[in-house]
Amino acid sequence: MKEKENYEELMEQLQREAFVALVKREQELAAKEREKEEKERKQRQEDQKRRNRMLESAFDGDVDEMKALLMEVSELDSKNGIGNDEMGKVIRQRHQLALVDCSDAHGNTPLSEAAGGGHPEAIQFLIDKGAIVNSKE
């Protein structure tokens, strides 16, 4: 009888420990997911700020600022482990083009902003960097 009670007590204890371990694991996974979501949210905010700065610098004709923004993107790619092999070059170029051809809520692109601001040097810089000249927006 005593042996049975000890066995049942041990089984209950093991079940409690397993449940606590399961709950703890789920909490850890949820915390990691929240952390990942927060990191992605911050990245989206930083990307949006960079696009806004690109649009503003294009309108102002500030080619040096546009170059600095493209350098930021390149440095971010390096920080994120994107190499300089063939695949890395494609990814890097895609990130550069995403900034050069970004648009605001009204469909304005850096190229249209530079043209609107009357800055031929900025226009040429953006075209040289791959801006789409015949954009529909």
N, C-alpha and C positions, 0 to 999 in steps of 0.2 A: 504494500500500500504506500509506504513512504517513498519507495522507488518510483512509483507512478506519479506521485505528487511532485517529486523532484524533476521528473521528466517533463511534466506539464508546465511547471514553473519555468524550466529552462526554455521550452518551446515558446512560451509567452514572451519571455525576455528577448529571445532571438527575433521574434516577430516585431516587437517594439523597436529593436535596434535596426532591423531591416527597414521598417517604415520611416524611422528618423533619418536613416541614410538616404532613402529614396527622396524624402522631402528636401533634405539638404541639397541633394544633387539637382533637383528641379529648381530650387532657388538659385543655385550657382549658374545653371543654364539660363534662367530668366535674367539674371544680372548681366551675364555676358551678352545676351541678346539686346538688352537695353543699352549697354555700352557700345555695341556695334551700331545700333540705330542712332545713338547720339553722335558718334563719330561721322556717320554718313550725313546726318543733318548739318553738322558743322562744315563738312566738306562741300555740301550743296550751297551753304551760305557763302563760303569763301569763293566758290566758283561764280556765284551771282555777283559778288562784289567785284571780282576780277572783270567780269563781262561789263558791268557798269563803268568801271574805270576805263576799259578799252573804248567803249562808246564815247565817253566824255573826252578822252584824250584824242580820239579821231576827230571829233567836232572841233576841238581846240587846235588841231594840227600838231599836237605834241608827239612827234615821231619817237623821241627819246623815251617817253613814257610807254609807248606801245612796244618798243623793243624791250624795255624792262619787264613788261607784263609777259611777253613771250619767253623771256629768260626765266621768270618765276615758274612758268608752266614746265619748262625744261628741267629746272632744278627739282620741282615737285616730282616729275617723272623719275629722275635719278634717285630721289629719296625713297620713292615707292618701288625701287628695284627694277625699273624698266631699263633693259640693256640697250646696247647700240648695235646689236645684231640685226639681221634683216627684219625680223618680226618687231623688235624694239623700235626700229626706225619707222616702221609703218604706224605703230601705236603713237609714237612721239609726234609724227606729222599729223595724225588725226587729231590729237589734242591741240596742236598749234592751230590747225584749221578751224577747230571748234571755237576758238577764241577770235580768230580773224574774221570768221563769218557768223559770229553770234548775232542775236537780235533782241530787241527789247519787246515789251508788250504790244507796241505799235508796229512792229515789223521793221524798225530801223536797224540797219547794220552799220558796222564801223565805216564801211565804204560810203554808204549813203550819208552818214554823219559828216565824214570828211568832205564830201562833195557839198553838202549843205553849208558847211563852215567855210567853203572856198579855199581848201588847202591842197594844192596839187602835189606837194611833196608827200603828204600823208596818203593821198589817193594812190600815188605810185608805189609807196611802200606796201600798202595793203594788197594791191594787185600783184606785186612781186612775191608776196607771202601766200598768194593763192586765193584771195578774195574772189568770190563769184561776181563777175561784172554784170551779168544779165539776170540778176535776182528778180524773182516775181514779186517780192515784197517791197 
